[in-house]
């Protein structure tokens, strides 16, 4: 997309962008992206499948409305999803499919403009980068002796980004008023939470297609500031750590972060932001627990997996064992793809053992028995090889194979 915009730049600011946003070709591509991610419907209850049935008329209508200036975002449906291992919830904003398509079209046009200037230590929601890259960098720094960690937590970041300052950062690169007005209209779209409706004065709703890019735009100056001062930062969206060689350097980095955050209208969580010496204590980042020179899935990550598997292996389930295993395997493979880098094999063995116990309890119930199948009789009746023969994915076996492969 950037090569098509090269005629529309003066100095560091880009103009003549809006026609790229409302082009039917871009909107078609944006819909494909939204459809691939699927997601829940917004306030109009229109699903991606229902929207697709109205194509190509829906694309033509969106293009016409954008071009004529009559497009207006609909309300954002807010839901509250539980945070694993806590009694807290996280607010999630769900725009309508129609609005997600337009937001994706905007991202397709402006992301290449900002991507060129994003800092190296930013890994979240960027092309060709991801969580594993960020985790790999943390591991490298720890092994290199950066054992003093600033474990930072921005309190309610996505809901507190100041609109005026965010728009000012966008104007540093974008000179097209129509694009800026469209982005601002999404930021100020009403939020519907149950029966309550209001217009936000700050924030970029977590769950909106535009929000990840906008969150990176707002924190980009902090990334560059820390890099210029020589600090080793690793950031994934609003989750970041700074790894230092000395306690003094970590203290100085934290003070720098505190000042920047306060000056930019944000807040560090008072209890979750701390200094950690990994030789004496631990910190958590992107689902992993880091302690000394070891790392493994954090307790909340394991608990979330167990909660998901528990719903799929209820003893009163009417599904066959074969169908249950197929469903369970899908979850296990997805979890292992991310959490296969633990330095503790016991994590996988314990989960395998627990899951087989759940399945034995299910099978015992179908034979008229009751209770949790932790006894030797159940293990003798349905040994480990029984589940292996039925195709149950083994985390421990997969981990052993992954370790063996890495040694070749």
Helices and strands as residue ranges (DSSP letters): H 2-5, G 6-8, E 9-10, E 13-14, H 18-21, H 24-37, H 48-53, H 57-68, E 76-82, E 89-94, H 97-115, H 131-143, E 148-153, H 157-160, H 163-171, H 177-187, E 190-193, E 196-199, H 211-228, E 232-236, E 239-244, H 247-263, E 274-277, E 282-285, E 288-291, E 294-297, H 299-312, H 321-339, H 346-366, H 376-381, H 384-389, H 395-407
